[in-house]
Amino acid sequence: GRRGIAGTILVQKIAGSAAEMGLPLAKVYKETLDASKNVGTAGIALSTCSKPGQQVNARLDANDIEVGLGIHGEPGVYKQRIECADKL
């Protein structure tokens, strides 16, 4: 499915606002689902991340980027050579 890095915080804020307004849970869910369908973000990484104490996963070469990575460090949708931002 779709993943987003920064978009998740917007969806969470919408859910929190709907709940704070006292909307029923079903309506909070609907508002959150609608928001998630209309948010799109792209994560691009120059290196991988790892949790402290865990082995570093070096799946990227020095001249590569990873596009579409997950919020928890999941691999991206694809890797490619580094380009200027305008080309991405």
Order of alpha helices (4+ residues) and beta strands (2+ residues): alpha-alpha-beta-beta-beta
